[in-house]
């Protein structure tokens, strides 16, 4: 870690040198935009509206080399057990390896099994798409919900199969509202839980099964499972031919490329799903082959590291200017914060710098009327990550898309450019203000500017492009995790709350005492029991 500490110190010194520099002044260099842009295929990543200069980029890429990112990347793709707290390989990339060679795990090539499962999924999806099924309900939570729910919404123009719905929250309102207007006789329910024991998922699955039986459906024919627990799925009444398993080297938040993506495949068809996989595969190949200064996942990670760990900006906003990507910030929130929200390094030592940032966001232009006030004039600096397609899917509404793009580009320019007090004063003078009121009104209209942003732009949001985007951010998280020295592929932080919830359930049921609980928890339990009678 000593060598890495030297690199962190050098970056901190660099930040101290440039932190007050005007971003706009960097564009005095006519080559600035082209130099700080990278491209793979038709996807372009522009990070020129940040305070990263050539010296900073050199120092950042040196950090990648000191952390051994290339070696760890190669080990991941080769099937080595880089998830060392659980002793597992990390091979979601194998799920989209449509053309590559063998990947050996524990002496066996896993690719034939991956492709056999994918073909089973294609066959089953075609059966469903050609049947009387009108609606599909995917019941899962976390990685078994966020990915496919996001992707189904994102690829709505490609839907030519049954309608897809998603239930995740154990709150009964979610499953009740979803099932209320569906026909139990023409609904397929997919239960997505690797262990088939996830309490929220199984509670909702049992409720859906009872609803189907009560309304004339046939659970024995209208349920499928995405799970490795063959005994439990059989006990639930789901035959083996409708159970699609995946290995323990596929983490939940990285699992959309395989059976967890079955609902997406049913919605858009196997051919379009294959295009989605090929987009992810293309980003894998780019990540493995491109030099750091041209490597989109590495550059996205370095921009994140510069702002979160070096500049100290603890928040990152994901801002897709595409209504169909409205769930993307939620998906990336889990991807980043469950992966890199850690305080312990691989070897057990404490992380020496801040770990993963707070990730949030919303689709533009809605966010402009919600939280952009804070982005422009708040006291905290937030790294903003814009993304937009050059072309929409509604040619008859092309003027909408042109306005959308104009807003996206204008926001990144405004964050960088800002508005000085003199400029604001001139505006207020024109409006007729003078004296102290002129000064007061002008100050309210000052924009500090100098706020960093990146823009990811691509021709059109199609299945291939969505695959590229998701894989890009997956690899970004991986690179950041390696640099921080943490394991991005476990999630022990979710366990304690689950354990305590299990112990509290009988207390809430009134069948056990709250003795031993802290005063606050006991008081809240007492309130619940009193108001439930």
Secondary structure, 3 states (H helix, E strand, C coil): CHHHHHHHHHHHHHHHHHCCCCCHHHHHCCCHHHHCEEEECCEEEECCCCCCCHHHHHHHHHHHHHHCHHHHHHHHHHCCCCECCCCECCCHHHHHCCCCCCCEECCEECHHHHHHHHHHHHHHHHHHHCCCCCEEEEECCHHHCHHHHHHHHHCHHHCCCCEEEEECCCCHHHHHHHHCCCCHHHEEEEEECCCCCCHHHHHHHHHHHHHHHHCCCCHHHHEEEECCCHHHHHHHCCCHHHEECCCCCCCHHHCCCCHHHHHHHHHHCHHHHHHHHHHHHHHHHHHHHCCHHHCHHHHHHHHHHHHHHHCCCCEEEEEECCHHHCCHHHHHHHHHHHHHCCCECCCCCECCCCCCCEEEECCCCHHHHCCHHHHHHCCCCCEEEEEEECCCCCHHHHHHHHHHHHHHHHHHHHHHHCECHHHHHHHHHHCCCCHHHHHHHHHCCCECCCCCEEEEEECCCCHHHHHHHHHHHHHHHHHHHHHHCCCCCCCHHHHHHHHHHHHHHHHHHCCCCCCCCCHHHHHHHHHHHHHCC
